[in-house]
């Protein structure tokens, strides 16, 4: 009995540690991107792809750049968004991941995010429709309207 309990505790500790490592990894990527942007260095498409949040936890870390107490990071947040948006029509993987982020966006960022999606649907309808079809069902919910209005 004690062996099973200790085994369970070790497994939970391992899983918790893995979860924290994943978050640290995303935080490290944000910090690296921030340093590169401040030094006027280009981010590759692969680096940008890693910066598009894929979990709610990553999104909250990304959105925390807008915290008034992190005034200097606000510009990094804006520049990353500008970079994401500039790559939507050029990189299908960035487009797909950007669309998947719809699950997490919230608050005033959600307003501008959905404006970008709306604009993109109007300008790049075929690309949007193709990308939307590649999304799993749970990743489509908040942008389904655009598909129904423009793709069917």
Secondary structure, 3 states (H helix, E strand, C coil): CHHHHHHHHHHHHHHHHHHHHHHHHHHHHHHHHHHHHHCCCCCCHHHHHHHCCCCHHHHHHHHHHHCHHHHHHHHHHHHHHHHHHHHCCCCHHHHHHHHHHHHCCCHHHHHHHHHHHHHHHHHCHHHHHHHHHCCCHHHCHHHHHHHHHHCC
